[in-house]
Amino acid sequence: MSDQTPIDQISERVERLLLRYQELKRTNTLLYQEIATLSQERDSLKSRLSAARARVDALLARLPDPSAPPGAPLQPARGTE
């Protein structure tokens, strides 16, 4: 058995719990930082996707009408009419 008194055992256990708490607190801080970084990246990607969609929509709007006769001029881009 151990030579430690119950108070020493409790004290040792409390020290271990405090160390574990500090480790978890550091990990939690790092995870929150990662969440912030990923949220910024997600927002940036959403913005880029929206801009790309707008460019594709503008290009699609310039395509000729499928019912128009061959050789008909392309439609002007929106906002340039």
N, C-alpha and C positions, 0 to 999 in steps of 0.2 A: 504494500500500500504506500501511499504518499506521506511524506513528512510534513506536508503543508497543512496549515490550519484551515478551517472552512473559510475564514476571512481572506486568507491568501489565495485560496482557490477562486473565490468570488472575484477578488481583485484581478487576478490573471484573466479570468473569463471576460470581465468588463473591459480590460485592455484590448483583448482580441476583438471584442465586439466594436469598440471604438475604431480600431484600425480598419475593420471591415466596413464600417459606416463611412469612414473617410474615402476608402477605395470606391465605394458605390457612389458617393457624392461626386468624386472626380469623373467617374464613368458617366454619370448622369449629365454633368456639365458638357462633356465631350459629345454626348449624343444630342443635346440641345443645339450645340454649335453645328453639328452635322445636319440636323433638321433645317436650321436656318440656311446653310449653304445649299442644300438640296432644294429648298423652297425657292431660293433666288434662281437657281438653275432651271427649275420647272417654269417659273414665270418668264424667264428669258426665252426658253424654248417655245412657250405658248405664244409669245410675242412674235418670234421668228416664223412660227407656223401661220399665224394670222397674216403676216406680211406676205408670205409665200402664197397663201390662198388668194389674197387680193391680186397678186401678180398673175396667177393662173386664171382667175376670173376675168381680168383685163384682157389677157391673151385670148381666152375663149370668146369674149365679146367681139373681138376683131375678126374671128373666123367668118367666112362667107356663109350666107344663108343656104342651107342644103337645097332649098327649093328654087334658088336663084339660078339663072342660066350659066353655063360654064363661061369663064372669062370675065364675069362680073367683078367690079372692084371690091376690095375688102372694105368692111365697115370701119369708119374712123373710131379710134378709141374713145371711150366715154370721157366727157369733160374737155375734149379737143374739138368738138363740133362747133 
